[in-house]
Amino acid sequence: MPVIKVEDIAHVRFAAPDLGAMRTFLEDFGMTVFDADGRLYGKGSDGRPFVHVTEPGEAKFLAIGLRAASIEDLERLAQSEGVAVERLAEPGGGSIVRLIDPDGYGVEVVAGQQVEAPAPAPFAQAFNTAALKVRQREPIRLTPAPAHVRRIGHAVLKVSDFRRSEAWYKERFGFLTSDEVEAAKNVPLGAFMRCDRGDKLADHHTIFLAQLPGKLGLLHAAFEVANLDDLMLGHDHLKARKYRAAWGVGRHVMGSQIFDYWKDPFGNELEHWTDGDLLTAADPPQKLPMSALLAVQWGSPHPMFAGAVAPPPAIVSTITALQLRLKRLFRRQPKGQPA
């Protein structure tokens, strides 16, 4: 049994040397932005006090925030980890337990924050389909604008040992595997994991742990927007402001989200998404190949495959599987013996 079962992701935390540049980007990305006690906060329209935090400093990712169901859960977690429950001296108040995961990432588990009433959702008009005509005598007229961030949905962390990190997060927070990704048969490289909310629906993934080549760090954080129109308005707005596009627009295989990825001024990758899968605890885990991770059901191909001399997906999977097998082999070598 896990120590607690978290309800959702709460926020992501960064440091940046220029809070003004970050503010401009976050506003163009579709957040409401404000300052408090020397930090910069971005919030969505779901009533939560914040979803994105930036502190002054050298540009880097600092922590992921998770939301516990109660202060009692925080106390249970703190006792299990041998740490203290602290007062959260940030907008919304509440309490926090601060942990460090196996790769040194900060994990901030919060509860008891003050929550406002959600703002009305924009673009309430339904879409007409060939079979169902629900929008009648009501034209769609869109005004150019940033997208409207509703809430934070998930974060993707690059890890050095997937199985070690998977166990750490599941044992403490009760995550369930939605899709495990394999570079080759029986060579896992990561998993999309969701919150265990019993018979209540949860996003397909709240966290994705990925053991991939390259230095560790946050691969991206994702924020839900109103719908496809909102996502496309956001795409056009960010493009017009000459921000750096990372990948999109398209529809993922695992999770099914329509996605659009952008880089902030400091190289952090943020995603707009809409129309993702929802699951309950009763839905069993699946295993899918790495090709499904990099594929799209429609839309822009992964940047790795967008060039004129793009590598075949099978070659990418084979090389990744070889790297993982070698790392596993060297990890198993007894200390003091040659590999």
Backbone as numpy.savetxt, mean C-alpha at the origin, in Angstrom:
# Nx Ny Nz CAx CAy CAz Cx Cy Cz
-2.44 -18.50 17.28 -3.28 -17.30 17.28 -2.40 -16.04 17.28
-2.75 -15.05 16.47 -1.98 -13.81 16.48 -2.19 -13.04 17.79
-1.29 -12.15 18.07 -1.42 -11.33 19.28 -2.67 -10.45 19.17
-2.84 -9.76 18.05 -4.05 -8.99 17.77 -4.39 -9.15 16.29
-5.55 -8.66 15.90 -5.94 -8.59 14.50 -6.18 -7.12 14.16
-5.29 -6.55 13.35 -5.46 -5.15 12.99 -6.64 -5.00 12.04
-7.24 -3.79 12.05 -8.41 -3.52 11.22 -8.07 -3.01 9.83
-6.96 -2.29 9.72 -6.65 -1.66 8.44 -5.28 -1.00 8.52
-4.81 -0.50 7.40 -3.65 0.38 7.39 -4.11 1.76 7.85
-3.23 2.49 8.52 -3.59 3.82 9.04 -2.88 4.94 8.28
-1.57 4.79 8.01 -0.83 5.86 7.38 0.53 5.35 6.94
1.23 6.20 6.20 2.66 6.00 5.92 3.38 7.27 6.34
4.64 7.09 6.77 5.41 8.22 7.30 6.74 8.33 6.55
7.07 9.56 6.16 8.29 9.84 5.41 9.05 10.99 6.07
10.30 11.15 5.65 11.06 12.38 5.91 11.40 12.99 4.57
11.47 14.34 4.52 11.82 15.04 3.28 12.48 16.36 3.64
13.43 16.80 2.82 14.14 18.05 3.12 13.36 19.31 2.75
12.28 19.17 1.98 11.52 20.33 1.52 10.03 20.04 1.69
9.46 20.48 2.81 8.05 20.20 3.07 7.15 20.98 2.11
7.62 22.11 1.61 6.83 22.86 0.65 6.62 22.09 -0.64
7.68 21.46 -1.14 7.56 20.66 -2.36 6.65 19.46 -2.13
6.75 18.84 -0.95 5.88 17.71 -0.65 4.43 18.18 -0.54
4.19 19.32 0.08 2.82 19.84 0.18 2.19 20.02 -1.21
2.94 20.64 -2.10 2.41 20.89 -3.45 2.06 19.58 -4.14
2.95 18.60 -4.01 2.66 17.30 -4.65 1.42 16.66 -4.05
1.34 16.61 -2.72 0.21 15.93 -2.08 -1.11 16.61 -2.43
-1.11 17.92 -2.54 -2.32 18.63 -2.95 -2.68 18.28 -4.39
-1.66 18.22 -5.26 -1.92 17.82 -6.64 -2.32 16.35 -6.74
-1.88 15.54 -5.78 -2.25 14.12 -5.75 -3.69 13.92 -5.26
-4.24 14.92 -4.55 -5.64 14.85 -4.16 -5.89 14.75 -2.68
-4.91 15.09 -1.84 -5.10 15.08 -0.39 -5.38 16.49 0.13
-6.02 16.57 1.28 -6.10 17.80 2.05 -4.87 17.85 2.93
-4.10 18.94 2.86 -2.79 19.00 3.49 -2.77 20.10 4.55
-2.14 19.80 5.68 -2.02 20.80 6.76 -0.75 20.55 7.56
-0.32 21.59 8.30 0.88 21.50 9.15 0.46 21.37 10.61
1.25 20.66 11.38 1.05 20.58 12.83 2.36 20.18 13.48
2.83 20.99 14.42 4.04 20.69 15.21 5.24 20.36 14.33
5.39 21.10 13.25 6.56 20.94 12.41 6.48 19.81 11.41
5.38 19.09 11.38 5.19 18.01 10.42 4.13 18.40 9.40
4.17 17.72 8.26 3.19 17.93 7.20 2.28 16.71 7.13
0.98 16.94 7.13 0.01 15.84 7.13 -0.88 15.91 5.89
-1.16 14.76 5.31 -2.13 14.63 4.25 -3.26 13.75 4.72
-4.49 14.15 4.41 -5.64 13.35 4.80 -6.55 13.14 3.61
-7.37 12.08 3.67 -8.37 11.82 2.66 -9.71 12.36 3.11
-10.77 11.85 2.51 -12.11 12.33 2.83 -12.91 11.33 3.66
-12.22 10.30 4.21 -12.92 9.27 4.98 -13.10 9.62 6.45
-12.62 10.80 6.88 -12.78 11.22 8.26 -11.61 10.89 9.17
-10.68 10.08 8.70 -9.50 9.75 9.51 -8.59 10.97 9.62
-7.87 11.12 10.74 -7.11 12.36 10.96 -5.98 12.59 9.97
-5.35 11.53 9.46 -4.31 11.68 8.45 -4.00 10.31 7.86
-3.45 10.33 6.65 -3.04 9.09 5.98 -1.59 9.14 5.52
-0.98 10.34 5.58 0.37 10.55 5.08 1.03 11.58 5.98
2.24 11.29 6.44 2.98 12.19 7.32 4.37 12.42 6.73
4.82 13.68 6.76 6.20 13.99 6.35 6.86 14.80 7.44
8.04 14.35 7.87 8.83 15.06 8.86 10.04 15.69 8.17
10.57 16.79 8.70 11.78 17.38 8.11 12.96 16.42 8.25
13.80 16.36 7.22 14.98 15.51 7.29 15.39 15.01 5.93
16.42 14.18 5.92 16.89 13.55 4.70 15.77 12.68 4.12
15.59 12.72 2.80 14.49 12.01 2.17 14.60 10.51 2.42
13.57 9.94 3.05 13.54 8.50 3.30 12.16 8.08 3.79
11.86 6.80 3.63 10.66 6.21 4.21 10.95 5.86 5.66
9.99 6.18 6.55 10.21 5.97 7.98 9.37 4.85 8.57
8.08 4.79 8.25 7.23 3.82 8.95 5.91 3.62 8.23
5.32 2.48 8.51 3.95 2.18 8.11 3.09 2.20 9.38
1.88 2.74 9.27 0.95 2.74 10.40 -0.16 1.73 10.18
-0.51 1.00 11.23 -1.62 0.05 11.20 -2.62 0.43 12.27
-3.90 0.13 12.03 -4.94 0.53 12.96 -5.46 -0.67 13.74
-5.31 -0.62 15.07 -5.85 -1.66 15.94 -7.30 -1.33 16.29
-8.03 -2.34 16.74 -9.45 -2.16 17.04 -9.69 -1.40 18.33
-8.75 -1.45 19.28 -9.01 -0.87 20.60 -7.70 -0.61 21.34
-7.81 0.20 22.38 -6.67 0.43 23.27 -6.28 -0.88 23.94
-7.26 -1.71 24.25 -6.97 -3.00 24.89 -6.08 -3.86 23.99
-6.33 -3.81 22.67 -5.46 -4.53 21.74 -4.04 -3.97 21.77
-3.92 -2.66 21.85 -2.58 -2.06 21.94 -1.87 -2.53 23.20
-2.59 -2.58 24.31 -1.97 -3.03 25.55 -1.52 -4.48 25.45
-2.33 -5.30 24.80 -1.95 -6.71 24.62 -0.69 -6.81 23.75
-0.66 -6.04 22.68 0.51 -6.04 21.79 1.75 -5.53 22.51
1.60 -4.46 23.25 2.73 -3.89 23.97 3.29 -4.88 24.98
2.42 -5.55 25.69 2.87 -6.53 26.68 3.62 -7.67 26.00
3.10 -8.12 24.86 3.75 -9.22 24.14 5.13 -8.82 23.63
5.30 -7.54 23.25 6.55 -7.09 22.65 7.50 -6.46 23.67
7.04 -6.26 24.89 7.88 -5.65 25.91 8.15 -4.18 25.67
7.13 -3.48 25.14 7.25 -2.04 24.90 6.08 -1.33 25.58
6.07 0.00 25.48 5.04 0.79 26.15 3.96 1.23 25.16
2.75 1.41 25.68 1.71 2.13 24.95 1.91 3.61 25.23
2.08 4.41 24.17 2.34 5.83 24.32 1.14 6.64 23.87
1.06 7.85 24.38 0.06 8.78 23.87 0.50 9.24 22.48
-0.42 9.27 21.53 -0.10 9.70 20.18 -0.30 11.22 20.09
0.80 11.95 20.14 0.75 13.42 20.16 0.74 13.95 18.73
-0.27 13.57 17.99 -0.44 14.00 16.61 -1.93 14.24 16.37
-2.29 14.86 15.24 -3.70 15.14 14.99 -4.58 13.89 15.17
-5.69 14.05 15.85 -6.58 12.93 16.12 -6.32 12.24 17.44
-5.15 12.51 18.05 -4.84 11.92 19.34 -4.81 10.40 19.30
-5.22 9.79 20.40 -5.21 8.34 20.51 -3.93 7.83 21.14
-3.66 6.55 20.90 -2.49 5.90 21.48 -1.74 5.14 20.40
-0.47 4.81 20.71 0.39 4.19 19.71 1.35 3.21 20.37
1.64 2.12 19.66 2.71 1.19 20.00 3.68 1.20 18.83
4.95 1.43 19.12 5.97 1.54 18.07 6.84 0.27 18.07
6.91 -0.38 16.90 7.71 -1.58 16.74 8.68 -1.41 15.57
9.65 -2.30 15.49 10.58 -2.36 14.37 10.50 -3.76 13.78
10.27 -3.86 12.48 10.12 -5.18 11.86 11.50 -5.76 11.55
11.58 -7.00 11.04 12.88 -7.65 10.84 13.84 -6.91 9.91
13.33 -6.05 9.04 14.19 -5.31 8.13 14.42 -3.87 8.57
14.01 -3.54 9.81 14.26 -2.22 10.33 13.20 -1.19 10.01
12.09 -1.58 9.38 11.01 -0.63 9.11 10.25 -0.32 10.39
9.89 0.95 10.57 9.04 1.29 11.68 7.61 0.82 11.42
7.00 0.27 12.46 5.59 -0.16 12.38 4.87 0.51 13.55
3.95 1.42 13.24 3.25 2.22 14.24 1.79 1.75 14.31
1.45 1.13 15.41 0.10 0.59 15.58 -0.70 1.56 16.44
-1.80 2.08 15.89 -2.54 3.15 16.55 -3.96 2.69 16.87
-4.56 3.34 17.88 -5.96 3.10 18.24 -6.47 4.32 18.99
-7.79 4.47 19.01 -8.41 5.53 19.79 -8.33 6.91 19.17
-8.01 7.01 17.88 -7.97 8.31 17.23 -9.38 8.89 17.07
-9.47 10.20 17.13 -10.74 10.86 16.85 -11.01 10.84 15.35
-12.23 10.50 14.99 -12.60 10.36 13.58 -13.77 11.28 13.28
-13.66 12.04 12.21 -14.74 12.91 11.78 -15.69 12.15 10.86
-16.84 12.75 10.60 -17.77 12.17 9.64 -17.15 12.22 8.25
-17.25 11.15 7.46 -16.70 11.18 6.09 -17.37 12.26 5.25
-16.61 12.85 4.36 -17.17 13.83 3.43 -17.98 13.11 2.36
-18.97 13.78 1.78 -19.72 13.15 0.68 -18.79 12.74 -0.45
-19.04 11.58 -1.02 -18.20 11.11 -2.11 -18.51 11.87 -3.39
-17.47 12.29 -4.12 -17.72 12.94 -5.42 -18.12 11.91 -6.47
-18.59 12.39 -7.59 -18.93 11.52 -8.71 -19.90 10.42 -8.30
-21.04 10.83 -7.75 -22.02 9.85 -7.28 -22.79 9.22 -8.43
-22.65 9.76 -9.64 -23.37 9.20 -10.77 -22.88 7.79 -11.07
-23.82 6.91 -11.33 -23.48 5.53 -11.68 -23.09 5.45 -13.15
-22.38 4.38 -13.51 -22.00 4.14 -14.89 -23.09 3.34 -15.59
-23.43 3.73 -16.80 -24.31 2.90 -17.63 -23.49 1.78 -18.26
-24.07 0.60 -18.31 -23.47 -0.52 -19.02 -24.41 -0.94 -20.14
-23.95 -1.87 -20.96 -24.80 -2.34 -22.05 -26.07 -3.01 -21.52
-25.96 -3.59 -20.32 -27.11 -4.33 -19.78 -27.93 -3.52 -18.79
-27.32 -2.52 -18.17 -28.01 -1.80 -17.11 -27.84 -0.29 -17.30
-28.94 0.39 -17.57 -28.92 1.83 -17.83 -29.48 2.56 -16.61
-28.60 2.85 -15.65 -29.05 3.47 -14.40 -28.92 4.99 -14.43
-28.04 5.52 -15.26 -27.90 6.97 -15.40 -28.77 7.44 -16.55
-29.85 8.12 -16.22 -30.83 8.52 -17.22 -31.09 10.03 -17.14
-31.08 10.68 -18.29 -31.36 12.12 -18.39 -30.42 12.93 -17.47
-29.20 12.48 -17.38 -28.24 13.08 -16.46 -26.85 13.05 -17.10
-26.48 14.07 -17.87 -25.18 14.05 -18.56 -24.02 14.08 -17.58
-22.89 13.51 -17.99 -21.66 13.61 -17.22 -20.84 14.78 -17.77
-20.49 15.70 -16.89 -19.66 16.85 -17.25 -18.57 16.98 -16.19
-17.36 16.67 -16.56 -16.25 16.64 -15.60 -15.42 17.91 -15.70
-15.00 18.40 -14.57 -14.15 19.59 -14.50 -12.72 19.17 -14.18
-11.74 19.63 -14.95 -10.35 19.26 -14.64 -9.99 19.61 -13.20
-9.36 18.66 -12.51 -9.03 18.84 -11.10 -8.17 17.68 -10.65
-7.52 17.79 -9.49 -6.86 16.62 -8.92 -7.88 15.53 -8.59
-7.40 14.31 -8.47 -8.26 13.24 -7.96 -8.64 13.54 -6.52
-9.59 12.79 -6.00 -10.06 12.97 -4.62 -9.66 11.73 -3.82
-8.59 11.83 -3.03 -8.16 10.69 -2.21 -9.20 10.45 -1.12
-9.70 9.23 -1.07 -10.67 8.85 -0.05 -9.98 8.33 1.20
-9.04 7.41 1.00 -8.38 6.77 2.14 -7.11 6.09 1.67
-6.29 5.65 2.61 -5.13 4.83 2.29 -5.59 3.38 2.23
-5.04 2.62 1.27 -5.48 1.25 1.08 -4.44 0.20 1.41
-3.19 0.42 0.99 -2.15 -0.58 1.27 -0.77 0.00 1.07
0.22 -0.77 1.51 1.63 -0.43 1.30 2.38 -1.69 0.89
3.44 -1.50 0.11 4.26 -2.60 -0.38 5.68 -2.41 0.12
6.18 -3.39 0.84 7.52 -3.32 1.43 8.42 -4.36 0.78
9.62 -3.92 0.40 10.63 -4.87 -0.07 11.33 -5.44 1.16
11.43 -6.77 1.23 11.99 -7.43 2.42 13.17 -8.31 2.01
14.02 -8.62 2.98 15.21 -9.42 2.71 14.95 -10.92 2.84
13.93 -11.30 3.59 13.59 -12.72 3.79 12.06 -12.79 3.92
11.40 -13.18 2.84 9.94 -13.14 2.82 9.32 -13.97 3.93
9.76 -15.22 4.09 9.13 -16.09 5.09 9.32 -15.53 6.50
10.47 -14.95 6.78 10.69 -14.37 8.10 9.74 -13.19 8.32
9.63 -12.30 7.35 8.76 -11.14 7.49 7.29 -11.54 7.52
6.93 -12.51 6.69 5.54 -13.00 6.70 5.15 -13.49 8.09
6.01 -14.29 8.71 5.72 -14.80 10.05 5.61 -13.67 11.06
6.50 -12.69 10.96 6.49 -11.57 11.91 5.18 -10.80 11.84
4.73 -10.48 10.65 3.50 -9.70 10.50 2.25 -10.52 10.82
2.24 -11.77 10.46 1.06 -12.60 10.74 0.93 -12.88 12.24
2.05 -13.18 12.90 1.99 -13.52 14.32 1.54 -12.35 15.18
1.87 -11.15 14.77 1.51 -9.98 15.58 0.18 -9.36 15.20
-0.15 -9.38 13.90 -1.28 -8.59 13.43 -2.38 -9.39 12.75
-2.21 -10.70 12.63 -3.29 -11.54 12.13 -3.56 -11.45 10.65
-2.58 -11.03 9.86 -2.83 -10.93 8.42 -3.10 -12.31 7.81
-3.93 -12.31 6.77 -4.24 -13.50 6.00 -3.68 -13.36 4.59
-3.19 -14.44 4.02 -2.69 -14.41 2.65 -3.86 -14.45 1.67
-3.87 -13.50 0.76 -4.81 -13.53 -0.35 -4.19 -14.23 -1.55
-3.01 -13.76 -1.97 -2.28 -14.36 -3.08 -0.80 -14.45 -2.72
-0.25 -15.64 -2.81 1.20 -15.81 -2.68 1.80 -15.84 -4.08
2.91 -15.14 -4.25 3.53 -15.02 -5.57 4.79 -15.89 -5.59
4.92 -16.69 -6.65 6.07 -17.59 -6.80 6.89 -17.20 -8.03
8.20 -17.12 -7.85 9.09 -16.91 -8.98 9.20 -18.19 -9.81
9.10 -19.33 -9.14 9.02 -20.65 -9.76 8.28 -21.53 -8.77
7.92 -22.73 -9.17 7.18 -23.60 -8.28 7.94 -23.82 -6.99
7.26 -23.55 -5.86 7.83 -23.69 -4.51 8.98 -22.72 -4.23
9.03 -21.62 -4.99 10.01 -20.56 -4.72 9.23 -19.26 -4.51
8.70 -19.06 -3.30 7.89 -17.86 -3.06 8.76 -16.61 -2.99
8.24 -15.52 -3.54 8.95 -14.24 -3.43 8.16 -13.21 -2.63
6.89 -13.51 -2.33 6.12 -12.55 -1.56 4.65 -12.94 -1.48
3.87 -12.10 -0.81 2.44 -12.37 -0.67 1.68 -11.08 -0.45
0.50 -11.03 -1.08 -0.49 -10.01 -0.80 -1.29 -10.47 0.41
-1.31 -9.68 1.47 -1.96 -10.09 2.71 -3.01 -9.07 3.13
-4.13 -9.57 3.63 -5.25 -8.71 4.02 -5.52 -8.84 5.52
-6.32 -7.91 6.02 -6.72 -7.97 7.42 -7.76 -9.06 7.62
-7.68 -9.72 8.76 -8.68 -10.73 9.14 -9.82 -10.02 9.85
-10.90 -9.75 9.13 -12.06 -9.08 9.69 -13.26 -10.03 9.79
-12.95 -11.33 9.85 -14.02 -12.31 9.99 -14.92 -12.32 8.77
-16.23 -12.19 9.00 -17.17 -12.22 7.88 -17.40 -10.84 7.28
-16.68 -9.82 7.78 -16.75 -8.49 7.17 -15.76 -8.41 6.02
-16.12 -7.69 4.98 -15.27 -7.58 3.80 -14.01 -6.77 4.11
-12.91 -7.20 3.52 -11.63 -6.50 3.66 -11.01 -6.37 2.28
-10.19 -5.33 2.10 -9.45 -5.19 0.84 -8.61 -6.42 0.57
-8.45 -6.75 -0.70 -7.64 -7.89 -1.12 -6.27 -7.88 -0.45
-5.67 -6.69 -0.30 -4.42 -6.61 0.44 -4.28 -5.27 1.14
-3.73 -5.37 2.35 -3.37 -4.20 3.14 -1.86 -4.02 3.13
-1.16 -5.13 2.98 0.30 -5.08 2.90 0.75 -6.15 1.91
1.78 -5.84 1.15 2.41 -6.80 0.26 3.88 -6.82 0.62
4.38 -7.99 0.99 5.79 -8.19 1.31 6.44 -8.85 0.10
7.51 -8.24 -0.42 8.11 -8.71 -1.66 9.62 -8.84 -1.50
10.13 -10.06 -1.67 11.57 -10.30 -1.63 12.09 -10.20 -3.05
12.49 -9.00 -3.42 12.93 -8.71 -4.79 14.35 -8.15 -4.77
15.05 -8.23 -5.91 16.42 -7.69 -5.96 16.42 -6.18 -5.71
17.57 -5.68 -5.30 17.72 -4.25 -5.05 17.65 -3.92 -3.58
17.91 -2.65 -3.28 17.95 -2.26 -1.88 16.56 -2.23 -1.28
16.49 -2.38 0.04 15.22 -2.41 0.74 14.57 -1.04 0.74
13.26 -1.03 0.99 12.53 0.22 1.06 11.06 0.02 0.75
10.32 1.10 0.81 8.91 1.09 0.44 8.82 1.10 -1.08
8.12 0.11 -1.65 7.92 0.10 -3.09 6.83 1.09 -3.49
5.72 1.09 -2.78 4.72 2.14 -2.97 3.68 2.09 -1.87
2.95 3.19 -1.74 1.77 3.27 -0.89 0.60 3.65 -1.78
-0.58 3.08 -1.50 -1.72 3.21 -2.41 -2.90 3.89 -1.73
-3.59 4.75 -2.49 -4.68 5.55 -1.97 -5.89 5.42 -2.89
-7.03 5.11 -2.28 -8.26 4.90 -3.06 -8.86 6.24 -3.48
-9.33 6.29 -4.72 -10.04 7.46 -5.23 -11.47 7.04 -5.59
-12.28 8.03 -5.99 -13.73 7.80 -6.08 -14.10 6.73 -7.10
-13.57 6.82 -8.30 -13.93 5.88 -9.36 -12.99 6.09 -10.54
-13.28 5.47 -11.67 -12.41 5.57 -12.83 -12.32 7.01 -13.34
-13.44 7.73 -13.39 -13.38 9.13 -13.82 -12.43 9.93 -12.94
-12.53 9.73 -11.63 -11.69 10.46 -10.70 -10.22 10.11 -10.91
-9.93 8.83 -11.09 -8.56 8.39 -11.32 -8.00 9.03 -12.59
-8.82 9.07 -13.66 -8.33 9.62 -14.92 -8.17 11.14 -14.85
-9.05 11.82 -14.12 -8.85 13.25 -13.91 -7.54 13.50 -13.17
-7.28 12.67 -12.14 -6.03 12.78 -11.41 -4.82 12.53 -12.30
-4.93 11.54 -13.18 -3.84 11.24 -14.11 -3.54 12.45 -14.99
-4.58 13.04 -15.57 -4.37 14.19 -16.45 -3.80 15.39 -15.68
-4.27 15.57 -14.44 -3.79 16.70 -13.64 -2.31 16.53 -13.30
-1.90 15.35 -12.85 -0.50 15.13 -12.50 0.40 15.21 -13.74
-0.12 14.72 -14.87 0.64 14.80 -16.11 0.83 16.26 -16.52
-0.23 17.07 -16.40 -0.14 18.48 -16.76 0.83 19.22 -15.85
0.94 18.79 -14.59 1.88 19.42 -13.65 3.30 18.88 -13.78
3.47 17.95 -14.73 4.79 17.42 -15.09 5.46 16.61 -13.98
4.65 15.91 -13.20 5.21 14.94 -12.26 5.62 13.69 -13.03
6.42 12.86 -12.40 6.96 11.68 -13.08 6.02 10.49 -12.92
5.47 10.02 -14.02 4.62 8.84 -14.00 5.49 7.60 -13.80
4.98 6.64 -13.03 5.73 5.41 -12.75 5.15 4.20 -13.48
3.80 4.09 -13.50 3.16 2.96 -14.19 1.66 3.22 -14.21
1.06 3.09 -15.36 -0.39 3.22 -15.45 -0.80 4.01 -16.67
-2.06 3.98 -16.98 -3.17 3.40 -16.23 -3.37 1.95 -16.69
-3.86 1.08 -15.80 -4.16 -0.29 -16.16 -4.96 -0.97 -15.07
-5.26 -2.26 -15.28 -5.95 -3.07 -14.27 -5.07 -4.25 -13.89
-4.79 -4.36 -12.59 -3.97 -5.45 -12.08 -4.66 -6.80 -12.23
-3.86 -7.86 -12.13 -4.40 -9.23 -12.03 -4.75 -9.52 -10.57
-3.75 -9.52 -9.69 -3.99 -9.81 -8.29 -4.54 -8.57 -7.59
-5.77 -8.68 -7.09 -6.44 -7.54 -6.48 -7.38 -6.83 -7.41
-7.15 -6.93 -8.71 -8.03 -6.41 -9.77 -8.10 -4.89 -9.85
-7.35 -4.15 -9.03 -7.48 -2.70 -9.00 -7.15 -2.07 -10.36
-7.88 -1.01 -10.69 -7.44 -0.08 -11.72 -6.43 0.84 -11.04
-5.25 0.98 -11.64 -4.13 1.62 -10.94 -3.51 2.74 -11.77
-2.80 3.62 -11.06 -2.04 4.70 -11.68 -0.97 5.14 -10.68
0.32 4.91 -11.01 1.42 5.16 -10.08 2.20 6.41 -10.48
2.59 7.21 -9.46 3.36 8.43 -9.67 4.48 8.54 -8.65
5.52 9.29 -9.00 6.63 9.56 -8.09 6.47 10.95 -7.48
6.67 11.03 -6.16 6.68 12.35 -5.53 8.05 13.01 -5.79
8.26 14.26 -5.37 9.53 14.93 -5.69 10.76 14.28 -5.09
10.60 13.34 -4.17 11.73 12.72 -3.49 11.89 11.24 -3.86
11.18 10.81 -4.90 11.34 9.46 -5.42 10.42 8.43 -4.82
9.57 8.79 -3.84 8.62 7.84 -3.28 7.49 7.61 -4.27
7.02 6.38 -4.36 5.99 6.03 -5.32 4.63 5.92 -4.63
3.64 6.65 -5.14 2.28 6.62 -4.62 1.33 6.20 -5.74
0.31 5.46 -5.35 -0.64 4.92 -6.31 -2.04 5.47 -6.05
-2.73 5.86 -7.14 -4.18 6.01 -7.12 -4.78 4.67 -7.55
-5.83 4.22 -6.87 -6.49 3.00 -7.31 -7.99 3.09 -7.05
-8.72 2.26 -7.79 -10.16 2.14 -7.61 -10.60 0.75 -8.05
-11.76 0.33 -7.59 -12.38 -0.94 -7.99 -11.50 -2.15 -7.68
-11.11 -2.29 -6.41 -10.33 -3.45 -5.99 -11.21 -4.58 -5.47
-10.63 -5.77 -5.35 -11.34 -6.93 -4.83 -11.58 -6.80 -3.33
-12.68 -7.38 -2.86 -13.01 -7.45 -1.44 -13.22 -8.91 -1.06
-12.64 -9.33 0.07 -12.70 -10.72 0.51 -13.08 -10.79 1.98
-13.52 -11.95 2.42 -13.71 -12.21 3.85 -12.67 -13.23 4.30
-12.67 -13.52 5.59 -11.70 -14.48 6.13 -11.93 -15.88 5.57
-13.12 -16.15 5.04 -13.42 -17.48 4.52 -12.78 -17.75 3.16
-12.30 -16.72 2.48 -11.73 -16.93 1.15 -10.32 -17.50 1.26
-10.07 -18.64 0.59 -8.78 -19.32 0.74 -7.66 -18.59 0.00
-6.41 -18.80 0.42 -5.27 -18.20 -0.28 -5.06 -18.86 -1.64
-4.47 -18.10 -2.53 -4.15 -18.59 -3.87 -2.65 -18.48 -4.09
-2.14 -19.28 -5.03 -0.75 -19.16 -5.47 -0.74 -18.80 -6.94
0.03 -17.77 -7.27 0.10 -17.29 -8.65 1.55 -17.04 -9.03
1.88 -17.15 -10.32 3.26 -16.95 -10.74 3.64 -15.48 -10.77
4.94 -15.23 -10.82 5.44 -13.87 -10.88 4.92 -13.12 -12.10
4.65 -13.85 -13.18 4.13 -13.20 -14.38 2.81 -12.49 -14.11
2.00 -13.04 -13.19 0.74 -12.39 -12.85 0.96 -11.10 -12.06
2.06 -11.04 -11.31 2.39 -9.83 -10.56 2.72 -8.68 -11.50
3.40 -8.97 -12.58 3.88 -7.94 -13.49 2.92 -7.69 -14.65
1.90 -8.54 -14.79 0.98 -8.43 -15.92 -0.13 -7.43 -15.65
-0.82 -7.04 -16.71 -2.04 -6.24 -16.59 -3.15 -6.96 -17.34
-4.39 -6.76 -16.87 -5.53 -7.30 -17.61 -5.86 -6.41 -18.81
-5.59 -5.13 -18.66 -5.59 -4.18 -19.77 -4.77 -2.97 -19.33
-4.31 -2.19 -20.28 -3.64 -0.95 -19.95 -2.14 -0.98 -20.15
-1.46 -0.03 -19.51 -0.02 0.15 -19.69 0.75 -1.05 -19.15
1.68 -1.60 -19.94 2.50 -2.70 -19.42 3.42 -2.21 -18.32
3.89 -3.15 -17.51 4.88 -2.80 -16.49 6.07 -2.13 -17.18
6.66 -1.08 -16.56 7.79 -0.38 -17.20 8.91 -1.29 -17.65
9.10 -2.40 -16.95 10.14 -3.35 -17.32 9.91 -3.91 -18.73
8.63 -3.96 -19.15 8.28 -4.57 -20.42 7.80 -3.55 -21.45
8.03 -2.27 -21.16 7.50 -1.23 -22.04 8.48 -0.84 -23.15
9.75 -1.18 -23.01 10.74 -0.76 -24.00 10.77 -1.65 -25.23
11.52 -1.21 -26.22 11.61 -1.95 -27.47 12.35 -3.28 -27.31
13.25 -3.35 -26.32 14.01 -4.59 -26.09 13.66 -5.16 -24.71
12.39 -5.18 -24.39 11.94 -5.67 -23.09 12.26 -7.14 -22.93
12.69 -7.57 -21.73 12.98 -8.99 -21.51 11.70 -9.80 -21.46
11.71 -11.04 -21.91 10.53 -11.89 -21.78 10.20 -12.11 -20.30
8.92 -12.08 -19.92 8.54 -12.30 -18.52 9.10 -13.59 -17.94
9.19 -14.64 -18.77 9.70 -15.92 -18.27 11.16 -15.81 -17.83
11.94 -15.00 -18.55 13.35 -14.81 -18.19 13.46 -14.07 -16.86
12.63 -13.06 -16.67 12.63 -12.31 -15.41 12.30 -13.24 -14.25
11.29 -14.08 -14.42 10.91 -15.02 -13.37 12.03 -16.01 -13.08
12.67 -16.52 -14.13 13.74 -17.50 -13.95 14.92 -16.91 -13.20
15.32 -15.69 -13.56 16.45 -15.05 -12.88 16.10 -14.76 -11.42
14.88 -14.29 -11.17 14.46 -14.02 -9.80 14.46 -15.31 -8.97
13.93 -16.39 -9.55 13.90 -17.67 -8.84 15.31 -18.15 -8.52
16.24 -17.98 -9.46 17.63 -18.39 -9.23 18.23 -17.60 -8.08
18.01 -16.30 -8.06 18.53 -15.46 -6.98 17.98 -15.90 -5.63
16.69 -16.18 -5.59 16.07 -16.60 -4.33 16.60 -17.95 -3.87
16.79 -18.87 -4.81 17.32 -20.19 -4.44 18.74 -20.07 -3.90
19.56 -19.23 -4.54 20.94 -19.04 -4.07 20.96 -18.41 -2.68
20.11 -17.45 -2.47 20.07 -16.81 -1.16 19.63 -17.81 -0.09
18.63 -18.64 -0.44 18.17 -19.67 0.50 19.28 -20.67 0.80
20.04 -21.04 -0.23 21.13 -22.01 -0.06 22.20 -21.46 0.87
22.63 -20.22 0.65 23.69 -19.64 1.48 23.20 -19.41 2.91
21.91 -19.14 3.07 21.39 -18.93 4.41 21.42 -20.23 5.21
21.31 -21.35 4.53 21.28 -22.64 5.21 22.66 -23.18 5.53
23.71 -22.59 4.95 25.06 -23.12 5.18 25.43 -23.00 6.65
25.92 -24.06 7.28 26.39 -23.96 8.68 27.50 -22.93 8.79
27.49 -22.24 9.89 28.47 -21.18 10.12 29.88 -21.77 10.09
30.75 -21.08 9.35 32.13 -21.51 9.30 32.44 -22.50 8.19
31.39 -22.97 7.47 31.61 -23.92 6.37 31.45 -23.20 5.04
32.24 -23.55 4.03 32.10 -22.92 2.72 30.77 -23.33 2.08
30.26 -22.47 1.20 28.95 -22.74 0.57 29.09 -23.85 -0.44
